[in-house]
Amino acid sequence: MASRYHQIYDEWKRDPEGFWAMAAKDIDWIKPWRRVFDPGAGVYGQWFAGAECNTCFNAVDRHVAGGRADQLALIHDSAMTGAVKKYTYAELKTEVVALASVLTNQGVGKGDRVIIYMPMVPEAVFAMLACARIGAIHSVVFGGFAARELAGRIDDAQPKVVVSASCGLEPGRTVPYKPLLDGAIELARHKPQRCLILQRSQLLCELAEGRDVDLGDAMARERAAGAAAPCVPVLATDPLYILYTSGTTGTPKGVVRDNGGHMVALKWSMQNEFGVSPGETFWSASDVGWVVGHSYIVYAPLLHGCTTVLYEGKPVGTPDAGAFWRVISQHGVAALFTAPTAFRAIKGQDPRGEHVGRYDLSRFRTLFLAGERADPPTIEWAEERLDRPVIDHWWQTETGGPITHNPVGLGQLPVKHGSPGVPMPGYDVHVLDDAGHDVAPGTLGNVVIKLPLPPGCLPTLWNADGRFRKAYLEEFPGYYKTADAGFVDEDGYVFIMARTDDIINVAGHRLSTGGMEEVVAQHPDVAECAVVGIADTLKGQVPCGFVVLNSGVSRQAAEIEQEVVGLVREKIGPVAAFRTVVTIKRLPKTRSGKILRGTVQKIADKQEWRMPATIDDPAILDEIAAVLKERGIGI
């Protein structure tokens, strides 16, 4: 199939408002917009100004009425409990209405905030949709966040109600949520009126009299009473949710998502970018606490009339490196979207891909990767083992959907390993030098997006327009600053090499740690790697590589480290000053799989550092500090 990408992208460029007005026809509106785009409203303008809509109606009710009542909407697959639970669109509506009625009975209404602090359970999805149904603004906080981080979000969002659970499940341990929630409320200045608690059988908790409500019991009563909770009309420009960016210090940064533009952008992306049709099964192996979970576990698949998978488990260890293939086979998944980190973990445990052949993947068409830079060796490994397209794409919490992609729905373009594709309609991507001037193709610089941002992107930060301008719009006037560094090649493909903070200055040369990681990952014994810049009295900074070796490697680590140094010197050259490689057992990551390079760099430089709130296992940092001390690395 010849790609229609260039034709579609040109159509958007010629008439942006006409393009998005056409896309908006796939959404049911209560009241039409006054203007497709109002440049005088909001911080940089607003999409579908004056329109009224309801996101829950578009994600649930219209499918029940339109012939999909008996189609599966949600599959909850828990590798932690071994249980699978399925909900049709009609059953999903019943659950959402019941929870919406519970919220209404607690006094929650249009514009009120509700914090959702839950593990990967169906009730987390019900709660999001229930808030959307009654016009409340949800803020999902990743389950397992420590009390202090949760308290900061409670103080900023000022929720009327918190929806939570008694516990979360991790491999080998049960995580009690209730003590964390209680601790957060004690720390917070703002006190929620009620906490709705889902009691999980793996660990029950005590409920505080007068404040806590058993969520399961309350929903059961509403279902038995035949509760009705009609969809409340909201403005297209009203907030649907607030999502606090991970790893923040001080006051958390609440990314706002509106209702109208969000629906239009996500609905368009499912067919045109991901190539998935209504009725098919789409699986995003993320967490509802992250933006990927919001966009591509919950909203986009349901808006499109797909079946979506909610997976409680890991890519390895639940029980083995075949976990993903089991889910794909069991549920007939057409497309999987996950982080490159997940595939590096699978590759490290199963280098030959032996688990792949043990499952029926006949309905599986495409693997999509995003969330962190996808190194070419990992993509090549997945391509070879799966014999299917492996598509990298790039986006941010702030954008809510892909900035660049290889849009298989429009006809796949040639894949360029190391590039997350070409700009999608709505995104006019530029690469600027520090003075704000466009640079030549192939030149590393600051990746920015010309304003206005397209539908679905953040209109502002919660109660912080000034902070939004300062953080994203002031440094390069007329552009949105992504804070990513990269380049665009002669064919228009974007290459994201690192966060701008990860560009290191070696004796006056600006070098990308991402480019070095790309080379390090080519070594056949390396499962995962990270490169950080550490302080050097002579050169300012020098790179230090951290590698995790494949399972079963029996060679001496020192020998492999020298080979990795030689590989970087061969591919990048002596200018990189790449002389140090450290073998470690594990890389420190967030729960969403992002490598905590900044924290590693601070440890290596013996700077003050704070334990990242999102870290998966804090003990890894102690392991790295011990290895660095043993090797005498750092100032």
Summary of the structure (lengths in Angstrom):
residues: 635
radius of gyration: 23.9
end to end distance: 56.0
largest distance: 74.3
contacts: 2260
relative contact order: 0.09
helix: 34%
strand: 26%
